[in-house]
């Protein structure tokens, strides 16, 4: 295990410049929820350039790279989401100052998309042989108005086969190991509101609290 950890750290250091270059490029590609097409195409092409096979973009615009997943019903998902909360469809502004990168959505979740891409490339290049199958997933519609459309589609398409899930989102200073969820509410003043099963985390309180 110690040797593997060192090999991983060495690989990451050797590809640091590529990470930064790719982050600068992807951070400028717009991707509001439901409109992740450009980023999805970029991610798929990146994976294929780095040796990934079987990469697909599904109907929800998730990019999925199955790794030793064929015939496995005990799959582990590693995901980072493609969408950002900003509605822009033009190239997003980007600048660098004092060794830091600034762009809309770069920390949520663009930097982690690049990190997950590098994880997939490392697994290919190092010819890792996991005991069980893995799915590298770059999912769509994670942000509030997306209502987890990408995740819902993945769970539908891989029903009964996913047993573990690691969502890479936010910073590196903490992790959450408990399930999270939300409660949908219907406002008495709006009896014709959309049914709770399709309400988003943003739409629900908006309907509930607005008079």
C-alpha positions as CSV (number, residue, x, y, z in Angstrom):
1,X,0.0,0.0,0.0
2,X,2.9,2.4,0.8
3,X,4.3,1.8,-2.6
4,X,1.0,2.5,-4.3
5,X,0.5,5.7,-2.3
6,X,3.9,6.9,-3.4
7,X,3.2,6.0,-7.0
8,X,0.0,8.0,-6.8
9,X,1.7,11.1,-5.4
10,X,4.4,10.9,-8.0
11,X,1.9,10.6,-10.8
12,X,0.0,13.7,-9.5
13,X,3.2,15.8,-9.2
14,X,4.2,14.8,-12.7
15,X,0.8,15.9,-14.1
16,X,0.4,19.1,-12.1
17,X,1.1,21.4,-15.1
18,X,-1.5,19.5,-17.1
19,X,-4.0,19.8,-14.3
20,X,-3.6,23.6,-14.2
21,X,-3.8,24.0,-17.9
22,X,-6.9,21.9,-18.2
23,X,-8.5,23.8,-15.3
24,X,-7.9,27.1,-17.0
25,X,-9.6,25.8,-20.2
26,X,-12.6,24.0,-18.6
27,X,-13.3,26.9,-16.2
28,X,-14.2,29.1,-19.2
29,X,-16.7,26.7,-20.7
30,X,-20.3,27.6,-19.7
31,X,-22.4,24.9,-18.1
32,X,-25.6,26.1,-16.4
33,X,-27.8,23.2,-15.2
34,X,-29.5,21.4,-18.2
35,X,-27.0,23.0,-20.6
36,X,-23.8,21.1,-19.9
37,X,-23.4,20.0,-23.5
38,X,-20.1,21.8,-24.1
39,X,-18.5,20.6,-20.9
40,X,-19.8,17.1,-21.4
41,X,-18.2,16.9,-24.9
42,X,-14.9,18.3,-23.6
43,X,-14.8,15.8,-20.8
44,X,-15.6,12.8,-23.0
45,X,-12.9,13.9,-25.5
46,X,-10.4,14.3,-22.7
47,X,-11.0,10.9,-21.4
48,X,-10.7,9.3,-24.8
49,X,-7.4,11.1,-25.5
50,X,-6.1,9.6,-22.2
51,X,-7.0,6.0,-23.2
52,X,-10.5,5.6,-21.8
53,X,-12.9,3.3,-23.7
54,X,-16.6,2.9,-23.4
55,X,-17.2,6.5,-22.4
56,X,-20.8,7.6,-23.0
57,X,-22.9,10.7,-22.6
58,X,-26.3,9.6,-21.5
59,X,-29.7,11.3,-22.1
60,X,-29.3,13.4,-19.0
61,X,-25.9,14.6,-20.2
62,X,-23.9,12.7,-17.7
63,X,-20.4,11.6,-18.9
64,X,-19.8,8.0,-17.7
65,X,-16.6,6.1,-17.9
66,X,-17.1,2.5,-16.7
67,X,-13.8,1.0,-15.3
68,X,-13.8,-2.8,-15.0
69,X,-17.5,-2.5,-14.5
70,X,-18.8,-5.0,-17.0
71,X,-20.9,-7.7,-15.3
72,X,-20.3,-6.2,-11.9
73,X,-23.3,-5.6,-9.6
74,X,-21.2,-4.1,-6.8
75,X,-20.2,-0.8,-8.4
76,X,-18.5,2.2,-6.8
77,X,-19.3,5.6,-8.2
78,X,-16.8,8.5,-8.1
79,X,-18.4,11.7,-9.3
80,X,-17.9,15.4,-9.8
81,X,-20.6,17.6,-11.3
82,X,-20.4,19.5,-14.5
83,X,-22.9,22.3,-14.0
84,X,-22.4,25.6,-12.3
85,X,-25.0,28.0,-10.8
86,X,-24.3,30.7,-13.3
87,X,-26.7,31.0,-16.3
88,X,-24.1,32.4,-18.8
89,X,-23.9,30.7,-22.2
90,X,-21.0,32.8,-23.3
91,X,-17.4,31.9,-22.3
92,X,-17.0,32.5,-18.5
93,X,-14.5,35.1,-17.4
94,X,-11.3,33.8,-16.0
95,X,-8.2,35.5,-14.5
96,X,-5.2,34.6,-12.3
97,X,-3.9,36.7,-9.5
98,X,-1.3,36.0,-6.8
99,X,-1.1,32.4,-7.8
100,X,-4.9,31.9,-7.5
101,X,-7.5,31.2,-10.3
102,X,-10.7,33.1,-10.4
103,X,-13.8,32.1,-12.5
104,X,-17.5,31.5,-11.9
105,X,-18.0,28.0,-10.5
106,X,-14.3,27.1,-10.5
107,X,-14.5,25.7,-7.0
108,X,-17.9,24.2,-7.4
109,X,-17.2,22.0,-9.1
110,X,-14.8,22.6,-12.0
111,X,-11.5,22.0,-10.1
112,X,-12.9,18.7,-8.9
113,X,-13.9,17.7,-12.4
114,X,-10.3,18.0,-13.5
115,X,-9.1,16.1,-10.4
116,X,-11.5,13.3,-11.2
117,X,-10.4,13.2,-14.8
118,X,-6.8,12.8,-13.6
119,X,-7.9,10.1,-11.2
120,X,-9.4,8.2,-14.2
121,X,-6.3,8.8,-16.4
122,X,-4.0,7.6,-13.5
123,X,-6.1,4.4,-13.1
124,X,-5.7,3.7,-16.8
125,X,-2.0,4.6,-17.1
126,X,-1.1,2.6,-13.9
127,X,-3.2,-0.3,-15.1
128,X,-5.0,-0.5,-11.7
129,X,-7.0,-3.7,-11.2
130,X,-9.8,-3.0,-8.7
131,X,-11.5,-5.9,-7.0
132,X,-14.9,-4.5,-8.0
133,X,-16.1,-2.3,-10.8
134,X,-16.0,1.5,-10.8
135,X,-17.9,4.3,-12.5
136,X,-16.2,7.7,-13.1
137,X,-19.2,10.0,-13.5
138,X,-19.3,13.6,-14.5
139,X,-22.9,14.3,-13.7
140,X,-25.3,17.0,-14.9
141,X,-27.9,19.1,-13.0
142,X,-26.4,18.8,-9.5
143,X,-27.1,22.4,-8.6
144,X,-30.5,23.3,-7.2
145,X,-32.5,24.0,-10.4
146,X,-31.1,20.8,-11.9
147,X,-33.0,18.8,-9.3
148,X,-30.3,16.1,-9.4
149,X,-31.5,15.1,-12.9
150,X,-28.1,13.4,-13.7
151,X,-28.0,11.4,-10.5
152,X,-31.6,10.3,-11.0
153,X,-30.8,9.0,-14.5
154,X,-27.7,7.2,-13.3
155,X,-29.6,5.4,-10.5
156,X,-32.2,4.4,-13.0
157,X,-29.8,3.1,-15.6
158,X,-27.7,1.2,-13.0
159,X,-30.6,0.2,-10.7
160,X,-29.5,-2.3,-8.1
161,X,-25.8,-2.2,-9.2
162,X,-24.4,0.8,-7.3
163,X,-23.4,0.0,-3.7
164,X,-20.9,2.9,-2.9
165,X,-20.7,6.5,-3.9
166,X,-18.0,9.1,-3.4
167,X,-19.1,12.6,-4.4
168,X,-16.1,15.0,-4.9
169,X,-17.4,18.5,-4.3
170,X,-16.3,21.5,-2.4
171,X,-12.9,21.8,-0.6
172,X,-10.4,19.4,0.7
173,X,-10.7,20.2,4.4
174,X,-13.6,18.0,5.3
175,X,-15.7,15.1,4.3
176,X,-19.3,13.9,5.0
177,X,-20.0,10.3,5.6
178,X,-23.7,10.5,6.2
179,X,-26.6,10.4,3.8
180,X,-28.1,13.8,3.0
181,X,-31.6,14.6,1.7
182,X,-34.4,17.1,1.6
183,X,-38.0,17.3,2.6
184,X,-40.4,18.7,0.0
185,X,-43.3,20.8,1.2
186,X,-46.5,22.0,-0.5
187,X,-47.8,25.5,0.3
188,X,-51.4,25.6,1.5
189,X,-51.8,28.8,-0.5
190,X,-50.7,27.1,-3.7
191,X,-52.8,23.9,-4.0
192,X,-51.8,23.5,-7.7
193,X,-48.1,23.6,-7.0
194,X,-45.9,21.0,-8.7
195,X,-46.0,17.7,-6.9
196,X,-43.3,17.2,-4.2
197,X,-41.6,14.4,-6.1
198,X,-40.3,16.8,-8.8
199,X,-39.8,19.9,-6.7
200,X,-36.2,21.1,-6.6
201,X,-34.4,22.1,-3.4
202,X,-34.6,25.8,-4.5
203,X,-38.2,25.7,-5.8
204,X,-39.7,24.1,-2.7
205,X,-38.9,26.9,-0.2
206,X,-39.6,29.5,-2.8
207,X,-43.2,28.2,-3.2
208,X,-43.6,27.6,0.5
209,X,-42.5,31.0,1.7
210,X,-43.8,33.3,-1.1
211,X,-47.2,34.9,-0.5
